[in-house]
Amino acid sequence: MFSRLRSDIQCILDRDPAARSRWEVLTCYPGLHAVMLHRPAHWFWTHGFLWLGRFTSHLARWLTGIEIHPGAKIGNRVFFDHAMGTVVGETAEIGDGCTIYQGVTLGGTSLYKGAKRHPTLGRDVVVSAGAKVLGGFEVGDGAKIGSNAVVIKPVPAGATAVGIPARILQSKAGESADVASSESKFSAYGITKEDDPLSQALHGLVSSAASQDHQIALLWKAIETLSANRNANGDCLPADAARTECFEAEKLNQLLGE
C-alpha cells in the first residue's frame, strides 16, 4: 500500500512543476486524495458492500470535487491534475500512467445495466481539460485527447483527438511522443506540435498551390523561350501570362499560425 502511495506521489512530482515536496503533494493535492479514497470505495464495491462503496465515493466527491464511481478501475501512477468537476463512470477503466485534467467526463451513452458503457484508457493517455470521452470504446496507449474535444469513437495508440466531434490525427511513428522514447518529456495538457488535422490539411493545400504556381511560371517561361526562337518579335504570349510566381504561401502560412 505504501509503495503504491509513494509511486502516486512521485508521478505527481514528475508531471507537475508546481509540486515542491512530497509533503505538499500528500496534503494539498485533491487528485491524490481522490485516488486514495477510490481504492477503499472500489474494494467495498467489488466485495458486495455497494452502499458503502457509493457513500465513500460520495465523500471523496465532496472533499475533492472529483467524482469517481466505485466500480471504475484505476491503474497505478494515475494523476488527476486539478481535476475539479471530473466525472468517471462505473465501467470506465484508466490505465497506468494516465493524466486527467479538470472538467473531464469519461461517460457512457448506453442505459443498459451491466453493459460496458464507459471508455477504457490505455497506458500513458493524456485527457485535457474539458474533454468528453463518451462510449464503451478504447483509447490506445499514449493517445492524447485535446481540450474540450468530444470523443465518440476509438482512438488508436499514439494518436491525437481534437475538435467536436473529435478528429483523429494519426501519429507519424505509430506511437506518441510520450511512449516513443524514454527521454521524451511529458506533454502537459497533451499539447504537441502538429496536433490539429484541419490545420495540417490547410498547410498541405497551401504548399500544393505554391508548388503548382511555381510549375506554371516555369511552363510559361519555357513557352516564351520556344516562341522567341520561332518569332522575330520575341514574344507571342498573352499579355497576362504569369512568368513569375505570385502565390504568397509564406503569408498564408503565417495567417494559419505557422
N, C-alpha and C positions, 0 to 999 in steps of 0.2 A: 504493500500500500504506500509506504513512504518513498520507495524508489519510483513509483509511478507519479507521486506528487512532485518529487524532485525533477522528474522529466518534464512534467507540465510547466513547472516554474521556469526551467531552463529554456523551453521553447518560446516562452514569452520574452525572456531576456534576449534571445536571439533575434526575434522579429520586431520588437518594439524598442526603438532608440530612446523613448521616454522612460523606460524602466531602468531604475538606477540600482536596485538591490533586490535580493530575494525576499527580504522582509517587506519591502514596499509591494512587491507583486503578491505576496501571500495575504497581505492585509487590505490592499486597496484596489485589487483588480476583480471586478464583478464577473468577468468572463471565467476566471479561475474558480470563483465561488460557485458559479452555475454548474461547471463540470463536476466539482467536488460534491455538490448536492444531488446531481443527477445520478451518481453512482449508487447511493443507497436507494434512491427512488426506483431505479431500474431493477435493483435486486428485489425490492418489495414486489414490483410488478411481475417479474418473471417467476416469483415463488408464490404467487397467488394472493398476495396482500394488495389487491388492486386499489382499494380506497386509500390505504396508507401511502402507496406509491403516488397516486394523484395528489394527495394532500402535501406530500414532501415537495413535489414539483411545483405546486401552487405557492408554497412558502418560498421556494427558490425564485419564482417569478416575481413575487412581492419584494424580495430582497435585492434582486439583481436587474429586474426589467427584461430578463431573458426567459422565454417560455420554451421549455423542452419537455415534450411528452415523455413520461417514464418508460414507454415502450420503445423509444428511439434507441438506436445503437450508436455509440460514440467511441471511436478508437483512441489511440494514445497520441499525445502531443497536439491535441486539437486546441486552437486558440480562438476564442470569441473576443475579438478586439473591439472594445467599447460595447457594441452589440446590443445596445438598448433597442427594444422593440423587435428583436429577432424571435421568430417562431419556428420550431422544429416539430414536425408532425410525428404521429405514432409509429409509422412504419419506415421512417427515414433512417438511413444509415450513413454515418460520416466516417470516412477512412482516416488512417493515421496521418498526422501532419497537416491537416486541413486548417485553413484560416477563414473565418466568417466574420464579416463586419456588421455594422448596425443596420437595422431595418430589413434584414434578410428574411425571406419566407421560404422554407422548404415544405411546400404544401401539397395537397392532393386534389385531384379533380374527380375522384370517384366517391360514391356514397356507399359502396358495398363493404360491409364489415368483414374483416378477416382478409381482405384483398391487399395486395401491395399497392398502396395509394400514393406513397411519397417517394422522393428520389433517393438514389444511392450515390454518394460521392466517393470517388476513389481516393487514392493517396495524394497528398500534397495539392489538393484543389484549393483555389482561392475564389471565394464568392464575395464580390464587392458590395459596397453599401447600397441598400435599397433594391437589390436584385430579388427576383421571384423565380424560383425553380419549382415548377408545378407538374406533378405526374410521377408515376411509378417507373421511371426510366433511370439509366445510369449516366453519370458524368465521369468520364475517364480520368485516369491518373494524370496529375499535373495540369489539368484543364483550368482555365480562368473564365470567370463569369464577370462581365463588366458591370459597372454601377448602373442600377435601375433597369438592367436587362430583364426581359420576361422570357424565360426558357421553358419551352413546352415540348421539346424533343431531345433525344440523346445527344450528348456532346462527346466526340471522340477524345481519346487520350491526347493531351498536349494541345488541344485546340482552344481557341478563344471564342466566346459567345458574347455578342454585343447587340444592343438595339431592342426594339419592340415591334413584332416578336423577334427573338434573338436570331441573328445571322451567325453562321458558323464559319470561322476563319481557321483553316487547317494549318497546323504547324509545318514549316518547311522541312524540318528534320524528322517529323513524325512524333516528336515529343517536346514538351515545353522547356523553356529555359531553366525552370526550377529543377527539373529532373535530368536534364541533358548532361550536366556537369556538376561535380561536387564543389567546384569553385564558384558556381553561379550564385549571385546574390538573390535573396528573397525579394520579390517584387510586391511592394505594398499596394493594396487595393487592386492587384492584378494588372497594374499599368505597365505595358511594354510598348516598344515601337512596333509599328505595323499591325496594330490591333483593331483596325476598322476596315472591314472588307469593302465598304462603299467608297471610302477614301482611296483605297488601293485601286479600285476599279476606275475611278476618275483620273488618278495619276496615270494609269495604263492607257486610257483613252487620249490624254494629253500627249504622252510620249509617242503614241501611234500617229496622231495627227501631225506632230512635229516631224516625224520621220517621212510621212507622205509629202509634206510641204517641201522638205529637202529634196526628195526624189523628183518632184515636179519641177523644181528650179533647175536641177541638173538636166532633166529632159529638154526643157526649153533652151538651155544653153547649147546642148548638143544639136538640136534642130537649127538653132541660129548659126552655128558653125557650119553645118552642112549646107544651109541655104546660102551662106556667104560665098562658098566655093562655087555655087551654081548661078549666083545672081551678082552682077557687077555692082548693083546698088548696096549690096552687103546686108540687106535686111528685108525680108519678106514676111516677118512675123506680125501678128496682130499688135496693135498699139498697146493693148492691155495685157500682153504676155508677161507672166511673172518670171523674170530672170533671176530674181533674188528671193531669199526666204523672208517671209513676213509674219510667220506664225510665232506669237510671243509665248512660247512654252514656259519659260522661266517665270514670267509674270503670273501665268495661270497657276503654276505650282505654288507660288507664294500665296495666292489667294486661297488655295486649298489647305494652306498651313504647312507647307514644306518648302 
